Amino acid sequence: MNVYLDNSATTKPSAAVAAAALQRMESGWYNPSALYKPALEIQKQIDRTRETCLKAAGAAGQQIVFTSGGTEADNLALLGHLKTRKASGKVLISSVDHPAVSACVEEIRHMGFKTEIIPAGKDGTVDLAALEEQLDEWTVLISVMQVNNETGSCEPLQEIVKLRDRKASGAAIHVDGVQGFLRVPLEFNHLGIQSYALSGHKIHGLKGTGALILRKDHPIRPVQFGGGQEGNLRSGTENTFGILALGEAVDLWDPEANARMRELKNRLWSGIKEKIPTASVNGPVESPITCAPHILNVSMTPVRSQTMLFALEGDGIYVSAGSACASRKQKISPVLKAMGVSTERADCSLRFSLCPMTTEEEIDYVIERAAFHWEALKKFVRR
């Protein structure tokens, strides 16, 4: 049996998405900027996809810019907005943010802004008390995640917005929604944030496609230049196949799948906890308010994560030892470190991430094989 539980890294394109993409490669390959009828029809389909994505995020009537993925969307949100500000002020970035955001810090400083890191609590979300102390009239931008890609922790966005409104009303809030889009409820129009990033290949769309949702009154400037596509905010010929596949993936998402994934995630944790007495969960695991339905981060001490990862791979089970963006670097996860997780426990952590197609049979197989390998490998721990 092959079991893929690394859906936070990427998801398999659904059969319907793949079929739709192939059909458009064969008959819908026209440049949407052209003026003849087939190209204009493709442009209409792209515009329909805009409305589909905006509606799914509770952002009807706002602006959406299609990008090459979540990383570009995050970069555009941060750097593009700061280009509209005077080179002074303070940018706050969560200590558990994805590298698509945290790696922008040097460039933000180069632009003349001060940056501060918002510390995280043990649950993997921002420390609200610390954030309250950091917020002041000099704060121009705050960046947080909707759902952490390693632990599944959900940021308390409403509380963050309330603090911003009270302490730094002129600051914009950007939310990286790559792991939250469709899986965790969001009402962009009512939340009070200014921008929101999403990615197609995390929801069974195609790689190379993402989007940035923006409030219409939110100032932003482009970070790449050319033919002026996407409202002059993201030049370059549109990735027609990817954009339309994104719309297809959004249309196909079944909201009831989120409840099924949560049940299976809880089943996985209950089984591991029962069979592996030293197992501990990193981040919240049960509450739908504090954690996403599809991500579970577990340490099975004393067996190191890479050892267990390769043992499970031998059984056809594919998981990860943290963020796919950093998995080859063999370092302790900065996210777990920011949460105060001990080095030993962090060194034994694995991330299991589910999708709507995950089955009970697969979950039970993972529990059985993880317990088997833990029993065998705990005797050979390097000291």
C-alpha positions as a Markdown table, in Angstrom:
| # | Residue | x | y | z |
|---|---|---|---|---|
| 1 | Met | 0.0 | 0.0 | 0.0 |
| 2 | Asn | 1.2 | 3.5 | -0.8 |
| 3 | Val | 0.0 | 6.3 | 1.5 |
| 4 | Tyr | 0.8 | 9.9 | 0.8 |
| 5 | Leu | 0.5 | 12.1 | 3.9 |
| 6 | Asp | 2.6 | 15.1 | 2.7 |
| 7 | Asn | -0.2 | 17.2 | 1.3 |
| 8 | Ser | 1.1 | 20.3 | 3.0 |
| 9 | Ala | 4.1 | 20.1 | 0.7 |
| 10 | Thr | 2.0 | 19.5 | -2.4 |
| 11 | Thr | -1.2 | 17.7 | -3.4 |
| 12 | Lys | -1.9 | 15.4 | -6.3 |
| 13 | Pro | -3.8 | 17.3 | -9.0 |
| 14 | Ser | -7.3 | 15.9 | -9.1 |
| 15 | Ala | -8.4 | 13.9 | -12.1 |
| 16 | Ala | -10.9 | 16.6 | -13.1 |
| 17 | Val | -8.3 | 19.3 | -12.8 |
| 18 | Ala | -5.8 | 17.4 | -14.9 |
| 19 | Ala | -8.4 | 16.7 | -17.5 |
| 20 | Ala | -9.5 | 20.3 | -17.7 |
| 21 | Ala | -5.9 | 21.5 | -17.9 |
| 22 | Leu | -5.2 | 19.1 | -20.8 |
| 23 | Gln | -8.3 | 20.1 | -22.6 |
| 24 | Arg | -7.3 | 23.8 | -22.4 |
| 25 | Met | -3.8 | 23.0 | -23.5 |
| 26 | Glu | -5.3 | 21.5 | -26.7 |
| 27 | Ser | -8.0 | 24.1 | -27.4 |
| 28 | Gly | -7.6 | 27.0 | -25.0 |
| 29 | Trp | -4.0 | 28.0 | -25.4 |
| 30 | Tyr | -4.6 | 31.5 | -26.8 |
| 31 | Asn | -3.0 | 34.5 | -25.2 |
| 32 | Pro | -5.8 | 36.2 | -23.3 |
| 33 | Ser | -4.4 | 39.7 | -24.1 |
| 34 | Ala | -5.1 | 39.2 | -27.8 |
| 35 | Leu | -8.2 | 40.7 | -29.4 |
| 36 | Tyr | -9.7 | 37.9 | -31.5 |
| 37 | Lys | -12.6 | 35.8 | -30.3 |
| 38 | Pro | -10.9 | 32.7 | -29.0 |
| 39 | Ala | -8.5 | 34.8 | -26.9 |
| 40 | Leu | -11.4 | 36.9 | -25.5 |
| 41 | Glu | -13.2 | 33.7 | -24.5 |
| 42 | Ile | -10.1 | 32.7 | -22.5 |
| 43 | Gln | -10.0 | 36.1 | -20.8 |
| 44 | Lys | -13.7 | 35.6 | -19.8 |
| 45 | Gln | -12.8 | 32.3 | -18.3 |
| 46 | Ile | -10.0 | 33.8 | -16.3 |
| 47 | Asp | -12.3 | 36.6 | -15.0 |
| 48 | Arg | -14.8 | 33.9 | -13.9 |
| 49 | Thr | -12.0 | 32.2 | -12.0 |
| 50 | Arg | -11.3 | 35.5 | -10.3 |
| 51 | Glu | -14.9 | 35.6 | -9.0 |
| 52 | Thr | -14.7 | 31.9 | -8.0 |
| 53 | Cys | -11.6 | 32.5 | -5.9 |
| 54 | Leu | -12.9 | 35.7 | -4.3 |
| 55 | Lys | -16.2 | 34.1 | -3.4 |
| 56 | Ala | -14.4 | 31.1 | -1.8 |
| 57 | Ala | -12.4 | 33.5 | 0.4 |
| 58 | Gly | -15.4 | 35.7 | 1.4 |
| 59 | Ala | -13.8 | 38.5 | -0.6 |
| 60 | Ala | -16.5 | 39.2 | -3.3 |
| 61 | Gly | -16.0 | 42.6 | -4.9 |
| 62 | Gln | -12.3 | 42.8 | -4.0 |
| 63 | Gln | -9.2 | 42.5 | -6.2 |
| 64 | Ile | -7.3 | 39.4 | -7.0 |
| 65 | Val | -3.9 | 39.1 | -8.7 |
| 66 | Phe | -2.8 | 35.7 | -10.1 |
| 67 | Thr | 0.8 | 34.8 | -9.4 |
| 68 | Ser | 3.2 | 31.9 | -9.8 |
| 69 | Gly | 2.3 | 30.6 | -6.3 |
| 70 | Gly | 2.2 | 31.5 | -2.7 |
| 71 | Thr | 5.8 | 32.7 | -2.4 |
| 72 | Glu | 5.3 | 35.3 | -5.1 |
| 73 | Ala | 2.0 | 36.3 | -3.6 |
| 74 | Asp | 3.6 | 36.8 | -0.2 |
| 75 | Asn | 6.5 | 38.8 | -1.7 |
| 76 | Leu | 4.1 | 41.0 | -3.7 |
| 77 | Ala | 2.0 | 41.6 | -0.6 |
| 78 | Leu | 4.9 | 42.7 | 1.6 |
| 79 | Leu | 7.3 | 44.4 | -0.8 |
| 80 | Gly | 4.6 | 45.8 | -3.1 |
| 81 | His | 2.8 | 47.5 | -0.2 |
| 82 | Leu | 6.0 | 48.9 | 1.4 |
| 83 | Lys | 6.9 | 50.5 | -1.9 |
| 84 | Thr | 3.9 | 52.7 | -1.4 |
| 85 | Arg | 5.1 | 53.8 | 2.1 |
| 86 | Lys | 7.7 | 56.3 | 3.1 |
| 87 | Ala | 10.9 | 54.4 | 4.0 |
| 88 | Ser | 10.3 | 54.6 | 7.7 |
| 89 | Gly | 8.3 | 52.7 | 10.2 |
| 90 | Lys | 8.1 | 49.2 | 11.5 |
| 91 | Val | 7.1 | 45.8 | 10.0 |
| 92 | Leu | 6.1 | 43.0 | 12.3 |
| 93 | Ile | 6.6 | 39.4 | 11.2 |
| 94 | Ser | 5.6 | 36.3 | 13.0 |
| 95 | Ser | 8.4 | 34.0 | 14.3 |
| 96 | Val | 6.6 | 31.0 | 12.8 |
| 97 | Asp | 6.0 | 32.4 | 9.4 |
| 98 | His | 6.9 | 30.5 | 6.2 |
| 99 | Pro | 10.2 | 31.4 | 4.5 |
| 100 | Ala | 8.2 | 33.1 | 1.7 |
| 101 | Val | 7.7 | 35.8 | 4.3 |
| 102 | Ser | 10.6 | 35.5 | 6.8 |
| 103 | Ala | 13.2 | 35.5 | 4.0 |
| 104 | Cys | 11.9 | 39.0 | 3.0 |
| 105 | Val | 13.3 | 40.5 | 6.2 |
| 106 | Glu | 16.6 | 41.5 | 4.7 |
| 107 | Glu | 15.0 | 43.2 | 1.7 |
| 108 | Ile | 12.5 | 45.0 | 3.9 |
| 109 | Arg | 15.4 | 46.4 | 6.0 |
| 110 | His | 17.2 | 47.3 | 2.8 |
| 111 | Met | 14.1 | 49.4 | 1.8 |
| 112 | Gly | 14.6 | 51.4 | 5.0 |
| 113 | Phe | 12.1 | 49.8 | 7.4 |
| 114 | Lys | 12.7 | 48.4 | 10.8 |
| 115 | Thr | 11.6 | 44.8 | 11.4 |
| 116 | Glu | 10.6 | 43.0 | 14.6 |
| 117 | Ile | 9.7 | 39.4 | 15.1 |
| 118 | Ile | 6.5 | 38.6 | 16.9 |
| 119 | Pro | 7.3 | 35.7 | 19.4 |
| 120 | Ala | 5.1 | 32.6 | 19.4 |
| 121 | Gly | 3.5 | 30.8 | 22.3 |
| 122 | Lys | 3.7 | 27.1 | 23.0 |
| 123 | Asp | 0.6 | 26.5 | 20.7 |
| 124 | Gly | 2.5 | 27.8 | 17.7 |
| 125 | Thr | 0.5 | 31.0 | 17.3 |
| 126 | Val | 1.7 | 34.6 | 17.9 |
| 127 | Asp | 1.9 | 35.7 | 21.5 |
| 128 | Leu | -0.9 | 38.3 | 21.7 |
| 129 | Ala | 0.5 | 40.0 | 24.8 |
| 130 | Ala | 3.9 | 40.5 | 23.1 |
| 131 | Leu | 2.2 | 41.7 | 19.9 |
| 132 | Glu | 0.3 | 44.3 | 21.9 |
| 133 | Glu | 3.5 | 45.6 | 23.3 |
| 134 | Gln | 5.1 | 45.8 | 19.9 |
| 135 | Leu | 2.3 | 47.6 | 18.2 |
| 136 | Asp | 2.6 | 51.4 | 18.1 |
| 137 | Glu | 2.0 | 54.3 | 15.8 |
| 138 | Trp | 5.2 | 53.5 | 13.8 |
| 139 | Thr | 3.9 | 50.0 | 12.8 |
| 140 | Val | 3.1 | 50.0 | 9.1 |
| 141 | Leu | 2.6 | 46.3 | 8.3 |
| 142 | Ile | 1.9 | 43.0 | 10.1 |
| 143 | Ser | 2.4 | 39.6 | 8.6 |
| 144 | Val | 0.9 | 36.4 | 10.0 |
| 145 | Met | -0.2 | 33.0 | 8.7 |
| 146 | Gln | -3.7 | 31.7 | 8.7 |
| 147 | Val | -2.5 | 28.2 | 9.3 |
| 148 | Asn | 1.0 | 27.2 | 10.1 |
| 149 | Asn | 2.3 | 24.8 | 7.5 |
| 150 | Glu | 4.3 | 22.6 | 10.1 |
| 151 | Thr | 1.9 | 22.4 | 13.1 |
| 152 | Gly | -1.5 | 23.3 | 11.7 |
| 153 | Ser | -2.0 | 26.0 | 14.3 |
| 154 | Cys | -4.6 | 28.6 | 13.4 |
| 155 | Glu | -3.7 | 32.2 | 14.2 |
| 156 | Pro | -6.3 | 34.2 | 16.1 |
| 157 | Leu | -6.9 | 36.6 | 13.3 |
| 158 | Gln | -9.8 | 38.4 | 14.8 |
| 159 | Glu | -7.8 | 39.1 | 18.0 |
| 160 | Ile | -4.9 | 40.3 | 15.9 |
| 161 | Val | -7.1 | 42.7 | 13.9 |
| 162 | Lys | -8.6 | 44.1 | 17.1 |
| 163 | Leu | -5.2 | 44.8 | 18.5 |
| 164 | Arg | -4.1 | 46.5 | 15.3 |
| 165 | Asp | -7.2 | 48.6 | 15.3 |
| 166 | Arg | -6.6 | 49.7 | 18.9 |
| 167 | Lys | -2.8 | 50.2 | 18.9 |
| 168 | Ala | -1.8 | 50.8 | 15.2 |
| 169 | Ser | -4.8 | 51.6 | 13.1 |
| 170 | Gly | -2.7 | 52.7 | 10.1 |
| 171 | Ala | -1.0 | 49.4 | 9.8 |
| 172 | Ala | -1.9 | 46.8 | 7.1 |
| 173 | Ile | -2.3 | 43.1 | 7.9 |
| 174 | His | -1.2 | 40.5 | 5.4 |
| 175 | Val | -2.2 | 36.9 | 5.9 |
| 176 | Asp | -0.4 | 33.9 | 4.3 |
| 177 | Gly | -3.4 | 31.6 | 3.6 |
| 178 | Val | -1.6 | 29.0 | 1.6 |
| 179 | Gln | -2.4 | 26.2 | 4.2 |
| 180 | Gly | -5.8 | 27.6 | 5.2 |
| 181 | Phe | -7.6 | 28.4 | 2.0 |
| 182 | Leu | -10.7 | 26.3 | 1.7 |
| 183 | Arg | -9.8 | 24.2 | 4.7 |
| 184 | Val | -10.4 | 26.9 | 7.4 |
| 185 | Pro | -13.3 | 29.4 | 7.2 |
| 186 | Leu | -12.4 | 32.9 | 6.1 |
| 187 | Glu | -14.5 | 35.9 | 5.5 |
| 188 | Phe | -12.1 | 38.4 | 4.1 |
| 189 | Asn | -14.6 | 41.2 | 3.7 |
| 190 | His | -15.5 | 41.1 | 7.4 |
| 191 | Leu | -12.2 | 40.3 | 8.9 |
| 192 | Gly | -10.4 | 43.6 | 8.4 |
| 193 | Ile | -7.2 | 42.4 | 6.8 |
| 194 | Gln | -5.7 | 44.0 | 3.7 |
| 195 | Ser | -4.2 | 41.1 | 1.7 |
| 196 | Tyr | -4.4 | 37.3 | 1.6 |
| 197 | Ala | -2.1 | 34.8 | -0.3 |
| 198 | Leu | -3.1 | 31.4 | -1.6 |
| 199 | Ser | -1.6 | 28.6 | -3.8 |
| 200 | Gly | -3.1 | 26.2 | -6.3 |
| 201 | His | -1.0 | 23.1 | -5.8 |
| 202 | Lys | -2.0 | 22.9 | -2.1 |
| 203 | Ile | -5.7 | 22.2 | -3.1 |
| 204 | His | -5.2 | 19.7 | -5.9 |
| 205 | Gly | -4.6 | 22.4 | -8.6 |
| 206 | Leu | -1.3 | 22.8 | -10.5 |
| 207 | Lys | 2.1 | 23.9 | -9.4 |
| 208 | Gly | 3.1 | 27.4 | -10.6 |
| 209 | Thr | -0.2 | 29.0 | -9.8 |
| 210 | Gly | -1.3 | 31.2 | -6.9 |
| 211 | Ala | -3.1 | 34.4 | -6.1 |
| 212 | Leu | -3.0 | 37.5 | -3.9 |
| 213 | Ile | -6.4 | 38.9 | -2.8 |
| 214 | Leu | -6.3 | 42.6 | -2.0 |
| 215 | Arg | -8.8 | 45.1 | -0.7 |
| 216 | Lys | -9.6 | 47.5 | -3.5 |
| 217 | Asp | -8.5 | 50.4 | -1.4 |
| 218 | His | -5.2 | 48.8 | -0.3 |
| 219 | Pro | -2.2 | 50.6 | -2.0 |
| 220 | Ile | 0.3 | 48.3 | -3.7 |
| 221 | Arg | 2.9 | 48.6 | -6.5 |
| 222 | Pro | 4.3 | 45.9 | -8.7 |
| 223 | Val | 7.6 | 44.2 | -8.0 |
| 224 | Gln | 8.1 | 43.0 | -11.6 |
| 225 | Phe | 7.6 | 44.9 | -14.8 |
| 226 | Gly | 6.5 | 44.2 | -18.3 |
| 227 | Gly | 3.3 | 44.2 | -20.3 |
| 228 | Gly | 1.1 | 45.3 | -17.5 |
| 229 | Gln | -1.0 | 42.2 | -17.0 |
| 230 | Glu | -3.1 | 41.7 | -13.9 |
| 231 | Gly | -3.9 | 45.3 | -13.5 |
| 232 | Asn | -0.3 | 46.2 | -14.0 |
| 233 | Leu | 0.6 | 44.5 | -10.7 |
| 234 | Arg | 2.0 | 41.2 | -12.1 |
| 235 | Ser | 3.3 | 41.6 | -15.6 |
| 236 | Gly | 3.9 | 38.5 | -17.8 |
| 237 | Thr | 1.7 | 36.4 | -20.0 |
| 238 | Glu | -0.9 | 34.7 | -17.9 |
| 239 | Asn | -0.5 | 31.1 | -16.9 |
| 240 | Thr | -3.8 | 30.3 | -18.5 |
| 241 | Phe | -3.8 | 26.5 | -17.8 |
| 242 | Gly | -2.8 | 27.0 | -14.2 |
| 243 | Ile | -5.3 | 29.8 | -13.5 |
| 244 | Leu | -8.2 | 27.9 | -15.0 |
| 245 | Ala | -7.1 | 24.7 | -13.2 |
| 246 | Leu | -7.1 | 26.7 | -9.9 |
| 247 | Gly | -10.7 | 27.7 | -10.6 |
| 248 | Glu | -11.6 | 24.1 | -11.3 |
| 249 | Ala | -9.9 | 23.0 | -8.0 |
| 250 | Val | -11.9 | 25.6 | -6.0 |
| 251 | Asp | -15.1 | 24.6 | -7.6 |
| 252 | Leu | -14.5 | 20.9 | -6.8 |
| 253 | Trp | -13.6 | 21.4 | -3.2 |
| 254 | Asp | -16.2 | 19.8 | -0.9 |
| 255 | Pro | -16.5 | 21.7 | 2.4 |
| 256 | Glu | -17.6 | 18.4 | 4.1 |
| 257 | Ala | -14.1 | 17.0 | 3.3 |
| 258 | Asn | -12.7 | 19.2 | 6.1 |
| 259 | Ala | -14.8 | 17.4 | 8.8 |
| 260 | Arg | -13.7 | 14.0 | 7.4 |
| 261 | Met | -10.0 | 15.1 | 7.4 |
| 262 | Arg | -10.3 | 16.2 | 11.0 |
| 263 | Glu | -11.8 | 12.9 | 12.1 |
| 264 | Leu | -9.0 | 11.0 | 10.4 |
| 265 | Lys | -6.4 | 13.3 | 11.9 |
| 266 | Asn | -7.7 | 12.7 | 15.4 |
| 267 | Arg | -7.8 | 9.0 | 14.6 |
| 268 | Leu | -4.2 | 9.1 | 13.6 |
| 269 | Trp | -3.1 | 10.9 | 16.8 |
| 270 | Ser | -5.2 | 8.7 | 19.0 |
| 271 | Gly | -3.7 | 5.6 | 17.5 |
| 272 | Ile | -0.1 | 6.9 | 17.7 |
| 273 | Lys | -0.6 | 8.0 | 21.3 |
| 274 | Glu | -2.0 | 4.6 | 22.3 |
| 275 | Lys | 0.8 | 2.6 | 20.7 |
| 276 | Ile | 3.7 | 4.9 | 21.2 |
| 277 | Pro | 3.8 | 6.0 | 24.9 |
| 278 | Thr | 6.5 | 8.6 | 24.4 |
| 279 | Ala | 4.7 | 10.3 | 21.5 |
| 280 | Ser | 3.9 | 14.0 | 21.9 |
| 281 | Val | 2.0 | 16.4 | 19.6 |
| 282 | Asn | 3.5 | 19.7 | 18.6 |
| 283 | Gly | 0.8 | 22.3 | 18.5 |
| 284 | Pro | -3.0 | 22.0 | 19.1 |
| 285 | Val | -4.7 | 18.9 | 17.8 |
| 286 | Glu | -8.4 | 18.8 | 18.4 |
| 287 | Ser | -10.2 | 22.1 | 18.5 |
| 288 | Pro | -11.4 | 23.4 | 15.1 |
| 289 | Ile | -10.8 | 26.9 | 16.3 |
| 290 | Thr | -7.1 | 26.5 | 17.1 |
| 291 | Cys | -6.0 | 24.0 | 14.5 |
| 292 | Ala | -6.5 | 23.1 | 10.9 |
| 293 | Pro | -8.2 | 19.8 | 10.0 |
| 294 | His | -5.3 | 18.3 | 7.9 |
| 295 | Ile | -2.0 | 18.8 | 9.7 |
| 296 | Leu | -0.6 | 16.8 | 12.6 |
| 297 | Asn | 3.0 | 17.3 | 13.9 |
| 298 | Val | 4.1 | 14.5 | 16.2 |
| 299 | Ser | 7.4 | 13.7 | 18.0 |
| 300 | Met | 8.0 | 9.9 | 18.5 |
| 301 | Thr | 11.0 | 10.2 | 20.8 |
| 302 | Pro | 13.6 | 8.9 | 21.0 |
| 303 | Val | 13.5 | 7.9 | 17.3 |
| 304 | Arg | 14.8 | 10.7 | 15.1 |
| 305 | Ser | 12.5 | 12.1 | 12.5 |
| 306 | Gln | 14.7 | 11.2 | 9.5 |
| 307 | Thr | 15.2 | 7.6 | 10.7 |
| 308 | Met | 11.4 | 7.2 | 11.1 |
| 309 | Leu | 10.7 | 9.0 | 7.8 |
| 310 | Phe | 12.9 | 6.5 | 5.9 |
| 311 | Ala | 11.5 | 3.5 | 7.7 |
| 312 | Leu | 8.0 | 4.5 | 6.8 |
| 313 | Glu | 9.1 | 5.2 | 3.2 |
| 314 | Gly | 10.1 | 1.5 | 3.1 |
| 315 | Asp | 6.5 | 0.7 | 3.7 |
| 316 | Gly | 5.2 | 3.1 | 1.0 |
| 317 | Ile | 4.3 | 5.8 | 3.5 |
| 318 | Tyr | 5.4 | 9.3 | 2.6 |
| 319 | Val | 5.5 | 12.0 | 5.3 |
| 320 | Ser | 7.9 | 14.9 | 6.0 |
| 321 | Ala | 10.1 | 16.2 | 8.8 |
| 322 | Gly | 8.8 | 19.7 | 8.7 |
| 323 | Ser | 8.4 | 22.2 | 5.9 |
| 324 | Ala | 9.3 | 20.9 | 2.5 |
| 325 | Cys | 11.1 | 24.2 | 1.8 |
| 326 | Ala | 13.7 | 23.3 | 4.5 |
| 327 | Ser | 13.5 | 19.5 | 4.7 |
| 328 | Arg | 16.9 | 18.9 | 2.9 |
| 329 | Lys | 18.7 | 21.3 | 5.2 |
| 330 | Gln | 18.7 | 18.9 | 8.2 |
| 331 | Lys | 18.2 | 21.6 | 10.8 |
| 332 | Ile | 15.9 | 21.9 | 13.7 |
| 333 | Ser | 12.7 | 23.4 | 12.6 |
| 334 | Pro | 12.7 | 27.2 | 13.3 |
| 335 | Val | 8.9 | 26.9 | 13.9 |
| 336 | Leu | 9.3 | 24.3 | 16.7 |
| 337 | Lys | 12.2 | 26.2 | 18.1 |
| 338 | Ala | 10.1 | 29.4 | 18.3 |
| 339 | Met | 7.4 | 27.4 | 20.1 |
| 340 | Gly | 10.0 | 26.4 | 22.8 |
| 341 | Val | 10.0 | 22.7 | 21.8 |
| 342 | Ser | 13.2 | 21.0 | 23.1 |
| 343 | Thr | 15.9 | 20.1 | 20.7 |
| 344 | Glu | 15.5 | 16.4 | 21.3 |
| 345 | Arg | 11.8 | 16.5 | 20.7 |
| 346 | Ala | 12.1 | 18.7 | 17.7 |
| 347 | Asp | 14.7 | 16.3 | 16.3 |
| 348 | Cys | 12.1 | 13.5 | 16.5 |
| 349 | Ser | 9.2 | 15.4 | 14.9 |
| 350 | Leu | 7.2 | 14.3 | 11.8 |
| 351 | Arg | 4.5 | 16.1 | 10.0 |
| 352 | Phe | 1.5 | 14.2 | 8.7 |
| 353 | Ser | -0.7 | 16.2 | 6.3 |
| 354 | Leu | -4.0 | 14.7 | 5.0 |
| 355 | Cys | -6.2 | 15.5 | 2.0 |
| 356 | Pro | -9.9 | 14.8 | 1.2 |
| 357 | Met | -8.9 | 11.4 | -0.4 |
| 358 | Thr | -7.2 | 10.1 | 2.7 |
| 359 | Thr | -8.9 | 6.9 | 4.0 |
| 360 | Glu | -9.4 | 5.2 | 7.3 |
| 361 | Glu | -7.5 | 2.1 | 6.0 |
| 362 | Glu | -4.5 | 4.3 | 5.2 |
| 363 | Ile | -4.5 | 6.0 | 8.6 |
| 364 | Asp | -4.7 | 2.6 | 10.4 |
| 365 | Tyr | -1.8 | 1.3 | 8.2 |
| 366 | Val | 0.3 | 4.3 | 9.2 |
| 367 | Ile | -0.4 | 3.8 | 12.9 |
| 368 | Glu | 0.5 | 0.1 | 12.7 |
| 369 | Arg | 3.7 | 0.7 | 10.8 |
| 370 | Ala | 4.8 | 3.7 | 12.9 |
| 371 | Ala | 4.4 | 1.7 | 16.1 |
| 372 | Phe | 6.3 | -1.3 | 14.6 |
| 373 | His | 9.2 | 0.9 | 13.6 |
| 374 | Trp | 9.3 | 2.8 | 16.9 |
| 375 | Glu | 9.5 | -0.4 | 18.9 |
| 376 | Ala | 12.4 | -1.7 | 16.7 |
| 377 | Leu | 14.3 | 1.6 | 16.4 |
| 378 | Lys | 14.0 | 3.0 | 20.0 |
| 379 | Lys | 16.8 | 0.5 | 21.0 |
| 380 | Phe | 19.3 | 2.0 | 18.5 |
| 381 | Val | 19.1 | 5.7 | 19.3 |
| 382 | Arg | 22.4 | 7.6 | 18.8 |
| 383 | Arg | 23.6 | 9.2 | 22.1 |
